[in-house]
Amino acid sequence: MVSFKGPSFPFQISPVTGSVEVAVMNDSGDTTLLRQSIIQIIGTITKERVMEKYFGTSLMSLVFEQNDEVTWNILRTEIMKSLLLWEPRIAVSQININPDVDAGTITVGIVYTVKRTNKQDEFAFSI
């Protein structure tokens, strides 16, 4: 069985071992590492990382924009573009935008397939 390991996000030190907590993605379907990677990509502002200035998204620039179809399409495009570029282990099949205009929030649902296992998963977050 092939597995991928990486530091957990957010970065944590194990209270038991004193070493860096590790997230694992393996063929059994555990997608913790992938989900953490998606969070890092979406939550990082473009140009925030000195050595990878194009890593991340420009979602923060949309926070005070109108909660309308134009913003939703920009949001969808920005997420798709960033995940295609920075997360090659997945194939995004759908990005659902569910606005709550009264509350001024948007729930984003990302449906993707893990390429290695061909299993579909979904990740949702609100902004």
N, C-alpha and C positions, 0 to 999 in steps of 0.2 A: 504494500500500500504506500503510495506516494503522499507526502504531506509537505505543506509549506509552513514555515514558522516566521514570526516577526514580533517585534515589541508590541505590547498591547497599547491600545489608545483608549483613554488617555494613559500616558506613560505612568507606570506604577512600579514600585519596589515591593516584592513579596515579603510580608512580615515573617513568614516561616523560614525562607531560605536566604533572604537578604539580597537576592539577585533580581534582575529585571523580569517582570511578569511577561509571559510569552503567550501570544494568541496563535492558534493553529488552524489551518484549513487542510482537511484531508478528504479522501475519497468517500468517507462515511456520510458526508453531507453537512458537516459542521462548517458554516460560512461566517463564523465570528471574525476571522481575519479580513475577509472581503467586506463585510459590513463596516468594520473599523476603517478600512481603506477608503470606502465611499464617503464616510463621515469626514475623514481628513481632506479628501479632494474637495468636497462641497463646502466645508467649513474654512478652507484656506482662501484668503483673498489673493487674487492674482498680483504678482510682484512682491508678495509678503516674504517669500523665501529668496534669499540673496543668490544662492547658487542655482535655483530653478525658478526664475522670475515669471515664467508662464504657467507654473503649476497652480492649480486651484480654479476658482471661478470668480466672476465679478458680481455675485449675488448680493453682496452688501450694498452695491451701488443702486440696487432696485428697492431697497427697504422703504424709501420715502416716495416711491413712484405711485401713480394711480393703481388701484387694485382693479385692473380692467384686462380685456383680452390681449391688448398689445403687450402689457407687462407679462402676462401669463405665457405668451409665445416666446418672448425674450428669455424668460426663466427656463422654459422647456428646452430651448435651443442651447442655452448656456450650459445646462446640466448635461445634455446629450454630448455636446462637443467636448466637455472636460472629461467625462467618463470614457468616451471613445479614445481620447488621447492618453489618459493617465491610468486606466484600469483595463489592461488587455486580457485579463482572466475572465471577463464577463462580456456578454452580448446583451445590450439593452434592447428590449423589445417594445417597451411602452413607458411613457412618463405621463402620469395622470396629475392634473392640476385641479384641486378642489378648493375654490375660494369661499371664504365666509366674509362677504362684503361688509356685513354689519359689524363683525368683530375686527375686521381689518387684517385677517390672517389668511394664509394660504397653506393647505396641506398638500405636499408633493408625495406621490407614490411612484416609486421606480420599480418596474418589473424587469427582471433580467434573468438570463440563463448563465449558469456557471459552465464555461466551455469544457472544462476537464471532465465533469461528471454529467453534463447535459441536463442538470436539474434546474428547474425554475424556482426563483425566490423573489420576494418583494421586500422593499425597504421603504418606510414612510417617515416623513418628518414635517414639522410645521415651521413656517417663518412668518 
